Amino acid sequence: MKIIPCPSSPLLARRIAEVAGLEMGNVTFKKFPDGELYVRVEDCSEGIIVGSICSNDDLVAITLLLDAVENAKVVVPYMGYARQDRAFKDGEAVSIRVVAEILERRAEEVITVNIHSKQAASHFKKLKDLDAMPTIGKHFAGRDVIMISPDKGSMERVKVAAEHANCEWDYLEKTRIDATTVEIAPKSLDVENRDVIIVDDIISTGGTMVEAAKKLYELGARSVSAACVHAVLANYAAIKLFNSGIRDILATDTIECAFSRISVAKLIAENI
Ligand code: R5P
């Protein structure tokens, strides 16, 4: 059994191989002049393909590798297309259903990390959805911080991270004061003069983090940092976060970037 890295996750694949004590497969990727992708995997009858789906090319790379490796499992640390987990309007494709069909047609098992929703997961039959919140929590263990969920929906996730960090946690609650005013504040904790970590599953455009950070600074937080599993950081989101006063962005390596300083390699290695 070898680890087969995709272009989106070379470092995480390497880390998983090291932790799991597995060899790396020898894989070649080439692009033809017309943009078509070519893959070749040498001497590998059994493999674990590791690649996040951050782009259409990433999905094509995984699809081709699933053909090249005879008995394959696939690890998709960041499962793109998962936000389109239902038809919101008539005539829309349910994108994650299509991705699930592509992956499961050839893979023995599909492993991912914090998929967008239960609805997205429901389109898979052989999915193992791992939770990186304990890993994020452990990263902050021993620090005097408060973890805040930007909304009630992410509260359970943040609770898990905070339990592993052994710190206090809360969520931002929206209270409608009148027809035009909505008040946003932590449900019960006082953040004045505290170092706050806003924890979420994903930072995409950064809008959620920026709104939460502004509010926490208004309430007197000493510092606000952002932590997430998937640092999508679309449309210059990192700049937007820093402009809002956010001190640091910490993410896992499900999406490899400058902010992925917390590795999910051990979590994945233990589950393959
Ligand atoms: C919402 O359901 C998620 O947990 C995130 O809060 C959201 O996807 C973040 O998106 P953005 O960075 O675009 O605000």
py3Dmol code that shows the C-alpha trace and the ligand (Angstrom):
import py3Dmol

protein = """\
ATOM      1  CA  MET A   1       0.000   0.000   0.000  1.00  0.00           C
ATOM      2  CA  LYS A   2       1.499   3.320  -1.082  1.00  0.00           C
ATOM      3  CA  ILE A   3       0.479   6.936  -0.636  1.00  0.00           C
ATOM      4  CA  ILE A   4      -0.209   8.616  -3.975  1.00  0.00           C
ATOM      5  CA  PRO A   5       0.021  12.419  -3.740  1.00  0.00           C
ATOM      6  CA  CYS A   6      -2.129  14.753  -5.839  1.00  0.00           C
ATOM      7  CA  PRO A   7      -0.926  18.217  -6.884  1.00  0.00           C
ATOM      8  CA  SER A   8      -3.197  19.848  -4.275  1.00  0.00           C
ATOM      9  CA  SER A   9      -1.802  17.951  -1.259  1.00  0.00           C
ATOM     10  CA  PRO A  10       1.875  17.001  -1.743  1.00  0.00           C
ATOM     11  CA  LEU A  11       3.012  17.952   1.760  1.00  0.00           C
ATOM     12  CA  LEU A  12       0.078  16.430   3.606  1.00  0.00           C
ATOM     13  CA  ALA A  13       0.481  13.222   1.579  1.00  0.00           C
ATOM     14  CA  ARG A  14       4.166  13.090   2.569  1.00  0.00           C
ATOM     15  CA  ARG A  15       3.294  13.700   6.224  1.00  0.00           C
ATOM     16  CA  ILE A  16       0.621  10.968   6.184  1.00  0.00           C
ATOM     17  CA  ALA A  17       3.113   8.523   4.660  1.00  0.00           C
ATOM     18  CA  GLU A  18       5.639   9.332   7.385  1.00  0.00           C
ATOM     19  CA  VAL A  19       3.166   8.963  10.258  1.00  0.00           C
ATOM     20  CA  ALA A  20       1.617   5.779   8.805  1.00  0.00           C
ATOM     21  CA  GLY A  21       5.010   4.289   7.886  1.00  0.00           C
ATOM     22  CA  LEU A  22       3.987   3.876   4.232  1.00  0.00           C
ATOM     23  CA  GLU A  23       5.979   4.415   1.052  1.00  0.00           C
ATOM     24  CA  MET A  24       5.182   7.216  -1.367  1.00  0.00           C
ATOM     25  CA  GLY A  25       4.094   6.094  -4.821  1.00  0.00           C
ATOM     26  CA  ASN A  26       5.923   7.377  -7.859  1.00  0.00           C
ATOM     27  CA  VAL A  27       3.418   9.465  -9.763  1.00  0.00           C
ATOM     28  CA  THR A  28       3.861  11.691 -12.803  1.00  0.00           C
ATOM     29  CA  PHE A  29       1.515  14.534 -13.752  1.00  0.00           C
ATOM     30  CA  LYS A  30       1.762  16.248 -17.119  1.00  0.00           C
ATOM     31  CA  LYS A  31      -0.365  18.762 -18.943  1.00  0.00           C
ATOM     32  CA  PHE A  32      -0.766  18.394 -22.683  1.00  0.00           C
ATOM     33  CA  PRO A  33      -0.534  21.598 -24.757  1.00  0.00           C
ATOM     34  CA  ASP A  34      -4.345  21.689 -24.991  1.00  0.00           C
ATOM     35  CA  GLY A  35      -4.643  21.630 -21.188  1.00  0.00           C
ATOM     36  CA  GLU A  36      -5.585  17.964 -20.776  1.00  0.00           C
ATOM     37  CA  LEU A  37      -4.096  16.228 -17.747  1.00  0.00           C
ATOM     38  CA  TYR A  38      -2.031  13.029 -17.930  1.00  0.00           C
ATOM     39  CA  VAL A  39      -1.184  10.838 -14.941  1.00  0.00           C
ATOM     40  CA  ARG A  40       0.990   7.764 -14.538  1.00  0.00           C
ATOM     41  CA  VAL A  41       1.558   5.776 -11.364  1.00  0.00           C
ATOM     42  CA  GLU A  42       4.474   3.366 -11.410  1.00  0.00           C
ATOM     43  CA  ASP A  43       4.294  -0.054  -9.822  1.00  0.00           C
ATOM     44  CA  CYS A  44       1.297   0.448  -7.573  1.00  0.00           C
ATOM     45  CA  SER A  45      -1.496  -2.097  -7.342  1.00  0.00           C
ATOM     46  CA  GLU A  46      -2.752  -0.788  -4.012  1.00  0.00           C
ATOM     47  CA  GLY A  47      -2.727   2.879  -3.124  1.00  0.00           C
ATOM     48  CA  ILE A  48      -4.192   5.631  -1.032  1.00  0.00           C
ATOM     49  CA  ILE A  49      -4.711   8.714  -3.175  1.00  0.00           C
ATOM     50  CA  VAL A  50      -4.423  11.952  -1.179  1.00  0.00           C
ATOM     51  CA  GLY A  51      -5.731  15.145  -2.719  1.00  0.00           C
ATOM     52  CA  SER A  52      -8.028  17.987  -1.763  1.00  0.00           C
ATOM     53  CA  ILE A  53     -10.572  19.187  -4.274  1.00  0.00           C
ATOM     54  CA  CYS A  54      -9.909  22.927  -4.461  1.00  0.00           C
ATOM     55  CA  SER A  55     -10.359  23.223  -8.231  1.00  0.00           C
ATOM     56  CA  ASN A  56     -11.787  21.416 -11.236  1.00  0.00           C
ATOM     57  CA  ASP A  57      -8.273  20.217 -12.125  1.00  0.00           C
ATOM     58  CA  ASP A  58      -7.964  18.619  -8.688  1.00  0.00           C
ATOM     59  CA  LEU A  59     -11.121  16.619  -9.329  1.00  0.00           C
ATOM     60  CA  VAL A  60      -9.844  15.490 -12.724  1.00  0.00           C
ATOM     61  CA  ALA A  61      -6.474  14.475 -11.196  1.00  0.00           C
ATOM     62  CA  ILE A  62      -8.198  12.282  -8.601  1.00  0.00           C
ATOM     63  CA  THR A  63     -10.551  10.789 -11.193  1.00  0.00           C
ATOM     64  CA  LEU A  64      -7.647   9.786 -13.445  1.00  0.00           C
ATOM     65  CA  LEU A  65      -5.628   8.409 -10.530  1.00  0.00           C
ATOM     66  CA  LEU A  66      -8.569   6.251  -9.504  1.00  0.00           C
ATOM     67  CA  ASP A  67      -8.287   4.636 -12.926  1.00  0.00           C
ATOM     68  CA  ALA A  68      -4.502   4.236 -12.735  1.00  0.00           C
ATOM     69  CA  VAL A  69      -4.429   2.599  -9.277  1.00  0.00           C
ATOM     70  CA  GLU A  70      -6.186  -0.778  -9.185  1.00  0.00           C
ATOM     71  CA  ASN A  71      -7.243  -0.989  -5.541  1.00  0.00           C
ATOM     72  CA  ALA A  72      -7.544   2.518  -4.289  1.00  0.00           C
ATOM     73  CA  LYS A  73      -8.821   4.386  -1.308  1.00  0.00           C
ATOM     74  CA  VAL A  74      -9.080   8.118  -1.647  1.00  0.00           C
ATOM     75  CA  VAL A  75      -8.436  10.775   0.988  1.00  0.00           C
ATOM     76  CA  VAL A  76      -9.964  14.128   0.060  1.00  0.00           C
ATOM     77  CA  PRO A  77      -8.957  16.360   2.996  1.00  0.00           C
ATOM     78  CA  TYR A  78     -10.963  19.325   1.679  1.00  0.00           C
ATOM     79  CA  MET A  79     -14.043  18.185  -0.186  1.00  0.00           C
ATOM     80  CA  GLY A  80     -14.826  20.924  -2.660  1.00  0.00           C
ATOM     81  CA  TYR A  81     -18.275  21.091  -4.251  1.00  0.00           C
ATOM     82  CA  ALA A  82     -19.825  20.111  -0.895  1.00  0.00           C
ATOM     83  CA  ARG A  83     -21.629  23.415  -0.445  1.00  0.00           C
ATOM     84  CA  GLN A  84     -23.891  22.566  -3.373  1.00  0.00           C
ATOM     85  CA  ASP A  85     -25.379  19.731  -1.328  1.00  0.00           C
ATOM     86  CA  ARG A  86     -28.933  20.208  -2.624  1.00  0.00           C
ATOM     87  CA  ALA A  87     -30.774  21.929  -5.454  1.00  0.00           C
ATOM     88  CA  PHE A  88     -31.465  25.376  -4.039  1.00  0.00           C
ATOM     89  CA  LYS A  89     -33.269  26.389  -7.233  1.00  0.00           C
ATOM     90  CA  ASP A  90     -35.071  24.376  -9.879  1.00  0.00           C
ATOM     91  CA  GLY A  91     -32.719  22.943 -12.458  1.00  0.00           C
ATOM     92  CA  GLU A  92     -29.528  23.091 -10.381  1.00  0.00           C
ATOM     93  CA  ALA A  93     -27.104  20.189 -10.270  1.00  0.00           C
ATOM     94  CA  VAL A  94     -26.464  18.674  -6.850  1.00  0.00           C
ATOM     95  CA  SER A  95     -22.710  18.939  -7.338  1.00  0.00           C
ATOM     96  CA  ILE A  96     -21.548  16.908  -4.347  1.00  0.00           C
ATOM     97  CA  ARG A  97     -23.801  14.014  -5.416  1.00  0.00           C
ATOM     98  CA  VAL A  98     -21.955  13.903  -8.736  1.00  0.00           C
ATOM     99  CA  VAL A  99     -18.559  14.087  -6.996  1.00  0.00           C
ATOM    100  CA  ALA A 100     -19.614  11.284  -4.641  1.00  0.00           C
ATOM    101  CA  GLU A 101     -20.595   9.099  -7.599  1.00  0.00           C
ATOM    102  CA  ILE A 102     -17.271   9.761  -9.358  1.00  0.00           C
ATOM    103  CA  LEU A 103     -15.210   8.938  -6.268  1.00  0.00           C
ATOM    104  CA  GLU A 104     -17.193   5.933  -5.091  1.00  0.00           C
ATOM    105  CA  ARG A 105     -17.432   4.287  -8.506  1.00  0.00           C
ATOM    106  CA  ARG A 106     -13.755   3.303  -8.198  1.00  0.00           C
ATOM    107  CA  ALA A 107     -12.602   3.945  -4.631  1.00  0.00           C
ATOM    108  CA  GLU A 108     -13.004   1.314  -1.929  1.00  0.00           C
ATOM    109  CA  GLU A 109     -13.414   4.045   0.660  1.00  0.00           C
ATOM    110  CA  VAL A 110     -13.541   7.843   0.707  1.00  0.00           C
ATOM    111  CA  ILE A 111     -12.038   9.693   3.671  1.00  0.00           C
ATOM    112  CA  THR A 112     -12.482  13.406   4.246  1.00  0.00           C
ATOM    113  CA  VAL A 113     -12.150  16.018   7.000  1.00  0.00           C
ATOM    114  CA  ASN A 114     -15.057  18.135   8.258  1.00  0.00           C
ATOM    115  CA  ILE A 115     -17.215  17.934   5.171  1.00  0.00           C
ATOM    116  CA  HIS A 116     -19.482  20.980   4.810  1.00  0.00           C
ATOM    117  CA  SER A 117     -22.713  19.387   6.059  1.00  0.00           C
ATOM    118  CA  LYS A 118     -24.525  16.192   6.996  1.00  0.00           C
ATOM    119  CA  GLN A 119     -26.547  16.708   3.831  1.00  0.00           C
ATOM    120  CA  ALA A 120     -23.331  16.657   1.764  1.00  0.00           C
ATOM    121  CA  ALA A 121     -22.162  13.501   3.562  1.00  0.00           C
ATOM    122  CA  SER A 122     -25.520  11.823   2.911  1.00  0.00           C
ATOM    123  CA  HIS A 123     -24.722  11.560  -0.807  1.00  0.00           C
ATOM    124  CA  PHE A 124     -21.845   9.128  -0.073  1.00  0.00           C
ATOM    125  CA  LYS A 125     -22.132   5.440   0.779  1.00  0.00           C
ATOM    126  CA  LYS A 126     -18.502   4.763   1.779  1.00  0.00           C
ATOM    127  CA  LEU A 127     -17.511   8.023   3.445  1.00  0.00           C
ATOM    128  CA  LYS A 128     -15.482   8.431   6.634  1.00  0.00           C
ATOM    129  CA  ASP A 129     -15.769  12.071   7.738  1.00  0.00           C
ATOM    130  CA  LEU A 130     -13.030  12.939  10.256  1.00  0.00           C
ATOM    131  CA  ASP A 131     -13.229  15.791  12.757  1.00  0.00           C
ATOM    132  CA  ALA A 132     -10.172  18.076  12.966  1.00  0.00           C
ATOM    133  CA  MET A 133     -11.544  20.109  15.874  1.00  0.00           C
ATOM    134  CA  PRO A 134      -9.667  18.050  18.524  1.00  0.00           C
ATOM    135  CA  THR A 135      -6.449  18.625  16.536  1.00  0.00           C
ATOM    136  CA  ILE A 136      -7.101  22.380  16.384  1.00  0.00           C
ATOM    137  CA  GLY A 137      -7.962  22.403  20.101  1.00  0.00           C
ATOM    138  CA  LYS A 138      -4.740  20.608  21.091  1.00  0.00           C
ATOM    139  CA  HIS A 139      -2.736  23.219  19.189  1.00  0.00           C
ATOM    140  CA  PHE A 140      -3.951  25.864  21.657  1.00  0.00           C
ATOM    141  CA  ALA A 141      -3.647  23.729  24.795  1.00  0.00           C
ATOM    142  CA  GLY A 142      -2.053  25.578  27.710  1.00  0.00           C
ATOM    143  CA  ARG A 143      -2.793  29.051  26.300  1.00  0.00           C
ATOM    144  CA  ASP A 144      -4.980  31.546  28.122  1.00  0.00           C
ATOM    145  CA  VAL A 145      -7.520  32.055  25.329  1.00  0.00           C
ATOM    146  CA  ILE A 146     -11.278  32.033  24.772  1.00  0.00           C
ATOM    147  CA  MET A 147     -12.632  30.180  21.752  1.00  0.00           C
ATOM    148  CA  ILE A 148     -15.631  31.750  20.055  1.00  0.00           C
ATOM    149  CA  SER A 149     -17.919  30.297  17.440  1.00  0.00           C
ATOM    150  CA  PRO A 150     -19.044  32.975  14.967  1.00  0.00           C
ATOM    151  CA  ASP A 151     -22.583  31.573  15.082  1.00  0.00           C
ATOM    152  CA  LYS A 152     -24.758  29.042  16.835  1.00  0.00           C
ATOM    153  CA  GLY A 153     -24.418  26.618  13.902  1.00  0.00           C
ATOM    154  CA  SER A 154     -20.702  26.076  14.566  1.00  0.00           C
ATOM    155  CA  MET A 155     -21.112  25.943  18.345  1.00  0.00           C
ATOM    156  CA  GLU A 156     -20.732  22.151  18.728  1.00  0.00           C
ATOM    157  CA  ARG A 157     -17.505  22.193  16.700  1.00  0.00           C
ATOM    158  CA  VAL A 158     -16.005  24.953  18.829  1.00  0.00           C
ATOM    159  CA  LYS A 159     -17.043  23.162  22.011  1.00  0.00           C
ATOM    160  CA  VAL A 160     -14.984  20.128  20.918  1.00  0.00           C
ATOM    161  CA  ALA A 161     -11.942  22.303  20.087  1.00  0.00           C
ATOM    162  CA  ALA A 162     -12.213  24.124  23.429  1.00  0.00           C
ATOM    163  CA  GLU A 163     -12.453  20.867  25.378  1.00  0.00           C
ATOM    164  CA  HIS A 164      -9.150  19.773  23.807  1.00  0.00           C
ATOM    165  CA  ALA A 165      -7.573  23.191  24.411  1.00  0.00           C
ATOM    166  CA  ASN A 166      -8.936  23.176  27.965  1.00  0.00           C
ATOM    167  CA  CYS A 167     -10.186  26.723  27.584  1.00  0.00           C
ATOM    168  CA  GLU A 168     -13.470  28.600  27.858  1.00  0.00           C
ATOM    169  CA  TRP A 169     -15.737  28.853  24.820  1.00  0.00           C
ATOM    170  CA  ASP A 170     -18.858  30.627  23.686  1.00  0.00           C
ATOM    171  CA  TYR A 171     -20.759  31.563  20.539  1.00  0.00           C
ATOM    172  CA  LEU A 172     -21.924  34.825  19.058  1.00  0.00           C
ATOM    173  CA  GLU A 173     -25.645  35.205  19.341  1.00  0.00           C
ATOM    174  CA  LYS A 174     -27.738  37.478  17.174  1.00  0.00           C
ATOM    175  CA  THR A 175     -30.587  39.199  19.000  1.00  0.00           C
ATOM    176  CA  ARG A 176     -33.122  41.211  17.035  1.00  0.00           C
ATOM    177  CA  ILE A 177     -33.759  44.453  18.928  1.00  0.00           C
ATOM    178  CA  ASP A 178     -36.231  45.945  16.439  1.00  0.00           C
ATOM    179  CA  ALA A 179     -37.027  45.811  12.719  1.00  0.00           C
ATOM    180  CA  THR A 180     -33.719  47.423  11.753  1.00  0.00           C
ATOM    181  CA  THR A 181     -31.338  46.566  14.603  1.00  0.00           C
ATOM    182  CA  VAL A 182     -29.620  43.260  15.305  1.00  0.00           C
ATOM    183  CA  GLU A 183     -27.284  42.976  18.260  1.00  0.00           C
ATOM    184  CA  ILE A 184     -24.433  40.459  18.099  1.00  0.00           C
ATOM    185  CA  ALA A 185     -22.626  39.426  21.293  1.00  0.00           C
ATOM    186  CA  PRO A 186     -21.165  36.344  22.956  1.00  0.00           C
ATOM    187  CA  LYS A 187     -23.958  34.388  24.609  1.00  0.00           C
ATOM    188  CA  SER A 188     -22.465  34.494  28.104  1.00  0.00           C
ATOM    189  CA  LEU A 189     -18.708  35.176  28.304  1.00  0.00           C
ATOM    190  CA  ASP A 190     -17.056  38.576  28.762  1.00  0.00           C
ATOM    191  CA  VAL A 191     -14.252  39.004  26.205  1.00  0.00           C
ATOM    192  CA  GLU A 192     -12.872  42.288  27.576  1.00  0.00           C
ATOM    193  CA  ASN A 193      -9.054  42.164  27.740  1.00  0.00           C
ATOM    194  CA  ARG A 194      -9.034  38.547  26.618  1.00  0.00           C
ATOM    195  CA  ASP A 195      -7.206  36.870  23.731  1.00  0.00           C
ATOM    196  CA  VAL A 196      -9.904  35.409  21.549  1.00  0.00           C
ATOM    197  CA  ILE A 197      -9.685  32.707  18.884  1.00  0.00           C
ATOM    198  CA  ILE A 198     -12.636  32.584  16.490  1.00  0.00           C
ATOM    199  CA  VAL A 199     -12.940  28.973  15.382  1.00  0.00           C
ATOM    200  CA  ASP A 200     -14.828  27.866  12.272  1.00  0.00           C
ATOM    201  CA  ASP A 201     -14.770  24.941   9.885  1.00  0.00           C
ATOM    202  CA  ILE A 202     -13.970  27.057   6.843  1.00  0.00           C
ATOM    203  CA  ILE A 203     -12.859  30.544   5.935  1.00  0.00           C
ATOM    204  CA  SER A 204     -14.069  31.166   2.423  1.00  0.00           C
ATOM    205  CA  THR A 205     -14.627  34.856   1.603  1.00  0.00           C
ATOM    206  CA  GLY A 206     -13.718  35.773   5.184  1.00  0.00           C
ATOM    207  CA  GLY A 207     -16.956  37.706   5.710  1.00  0.00           C
ATOM    208  CA  THR A 208     -18.023  35.649   8.728  1.00  0.00           C
ATOM    209  CA  MET A 209     -14.650  36.068  10.472  1.00  0.00           C
ATOM    210  CA  VAL A 210     -14.421  39.800   9.767  1.00  0.00           C
ATOM    211  CA  GLU A 211     -17.888  40.488  11.138  1.00  0.00           C
ATOM    212  CA  ALA A 212     -17.171  38.441  14.262  1.00  0.00           C
ATOM    213  CA  ALA A 213     -13.757  40.054  14.814  1.00  0.00           C
ATOM    214  CA  LYS A 214     -15.158  43.589  14.567  1.00  0.00           C
ATOM    215  CA  LYS A 215     -17.762  42.780  17.163  1.00  0.00           C
ATOM    216  CA  LEU A 216     -15.243  41.176  19.542  1.00  0.00           C
ATOM    217  CA  TYR A 217     -12.920  44.194  19.324  1.00  0.00           C
ATOM    218  CA  GLU A 218     -15.888  46.498  19.990  1.00  0.00           C
ATOM    219  CA  LEU A 219     -16.515  44.454  23.129  1.00  0.00           C
ATOM    220  CA  GLY A 220     -12.936  45.021  24.296  1.00  0.00           C
ATOM    221  CA  ALA A 221     -11.076  41.868  23.230  1.00  0.00           C
ATOM    222  CA  ARG A 222      -7.285  42.329  23.585  1.00  0.00           C
ATOM    223  CA  SER A 223      -6.534  40.288  20.478  1.00  0.00           C
ATOM    224  CA  VAL A 224      -8.550  38.275  17.993  1.00  0.00           C
ATOM    225  CA  SER A 225      -7.138  35.457  15.891  1.00  0.00           C
ATOM    226  CA  ALA A 226      -8.867  33.124  13.446  1.00  0.00           C
ATOM    227  CA  ALA A 227      -8.582  29.341  13.336  1.00  0.00           C
ATOM    228  CA  CYS A 228     -10.202  27.015  10.853  1.00  0.00           C
ATOM    229  CA  VAL A 229      -9.977  23.595   9.291  1.00  0.00           C
ATOM    230  CA  HIS A 230     -10.156  24.660   5.644  1.00  0.00           C
ATOM    231  CA  ALA A 231      -8.425  27.887   4.608  1.00  0.00           C
ATOM    232  CA  VAL A 232     -10.121  28.477   1.267  1.00  0.00           C
ATOM    233  CA  LEU A 233      -9.362  32.205   1.584  1.00  0.00           C
ATOM    234  CA  ALA A 234     -11.021  33.222  -1.682  1.00  0.00           C
ATOM    235  CA  ASN A 235     -10.868  36.754  -3.095  1.00  0.00           C
ATOM    236  CA  TYR A 236      -7.981  38.080  -0.980  1.00  0.00           C
ATOM    237  CA  ALA A 237      -9.741  36.979   2.214  1.00  0.00           C
ATOM    238  CA  ALA A 238      -6.487  36.882   4.218  1.00  0.00           C
ATOM    239  CA  ILE A 239      -5.913  40.586   3.542  1.00  0.00           C
ATOM    240  CA  LYS A 240      -9.511  41.301   4.548  1.00  0.00           C
ATOM    241  CA  LEU A 241      -8.992  39.436   7.828  1.00  0.00           C
ATOM    242  CA  PHE A 242      -5.787  41.286   8.676  1.00  0.00           C
ATOM    243  CA  ASN A 243      -7.394  44.631   7.737  1.00  0.00           C
ATOM    244  CA  SER A 244     -10.094  43.905  10.314  1.00  0.00           C
ATOM    245  CA  GLY A 245      -7.469  43.601  13.044  1.00  0.00           C
ATOM    246  CA  ILE A 246      -7.272  39.813  13.152  1.00  0.00           C
ATOM    247  CA  ARG A 247      -3.749  39.064  14.424  1.00  0.00           C
ATOM    248  CA  ASP A 248      -3.182  35.602  13.038  1.00  0.00           C
ATOM    249  CA  ILE A 249      -4.803  32.965  10.848  1.00  0.00           C
ATOM    250  CA  LEU A 250      -4.208  29.343  11.766  1.00  0.00           C
ATOM    251  CA  ALA A 251      -5.503  26.558   9.580  1.00  0.00           C
ATOM    252  CA  THR A 252      -4.922  22.881   9.077  1.00  0.00           C
ATOM    253  CA  ASP A 253      -3.145  21.503   6.033  1.00  0.00           C
ATOM    254  CA  THR A 254      -6.317  20.191   4.352  1.00  0.00           C
ATOM    255  CA  ILE A 255      -5.631  23.105   2.012  1.00  0.00           C
ATOM    256  CA  GLU A 256      -1.895  23.723   1.762  1.00  0.00           C
ATOM    257  CA  CYS A 257      -1.024  27.395   2.156  1.00  0.00           C
ATOM    258  CA  ALA A 258       1.049  29.743   4.310  1.00  0.00           C
ATOM    259  CA  PHE A 259      -1.523  29.496   7.112  1.00  0.00           C
ATOM    260  CA  SER A 260      -1.708  25.690   7.313  1.00  0.00           C
ATOM    261  CA  ARG A 261       0.349  25.311  10.476  1.00  0.00           C
ATOM    262  CA  ILE A 262      -1.728  22.570  12.124  1.00  0.00           C
ATOM    263  CA  SER A 263      -1.424  19.168  10.490  1.00  0.00           C
ATOM    264  CA  VAL A 264      -4.188  16.612  10.148  1.00  0.00           C
ATOM    265  CA  ALA A 265      -1.649  13.989   9.024  1.00  0.00           C
ATOM    266  CA  LYS A 266      -1.873  12.010  12.270  1.00  0.00           C
ATOM    267  CA  LEU A 267      -5.679  12.132  12.280  1.00  0.00           C
ATOM    268  CA  ILE A 268      -5.776  10.788   8.728  1.00  0.00           C
ATOM    269  CA  ALA A 269      -2.967   8.260   9.225  1.00  0.00           C
ATOM    270  CA  GLU A 270      -4.879   6.780  12.162  1.00  0.00           C
ATOM    271  CA  ASN A 271      -7.957   6.334   9.986  1.00  0.00           C
ATOM    272  CA  ILE A 272      -6.672   4.865   6.738  1.00  0.00           C
TER     273      ILE A 272
END
"""
ligand_1 = """\
14
R5P
C -20.973 28.404 7.513
O -21.842 27.540 7.456
C -19.565 28.011 7.713
O -19.391 27.387 8.957
C -18.619 29.216 7.616
O -18.905 30.113 8.661
C -18.749 29.922 6.296
O -18.765 29.034 5.225
C -17.614 30.917 6.132
O -17.754 31.550 4.884
P -17.163 32.992 4.631
O -15.710 32.954 4.975
O -17.409 33.219 3.172
O -17.911 33.955 5.479
"""
view = py3Dmol.view(width=600, height=400)
view.addModel(protein, "pdb")
view.setStyle({"model": 0}, {"cartoon": {"style": "trace"}})
view.addModel(ligand_1, "xyz")
view.setStyle({"model": 1}, {"stick": {}})
view.zoomTo()
view.show()
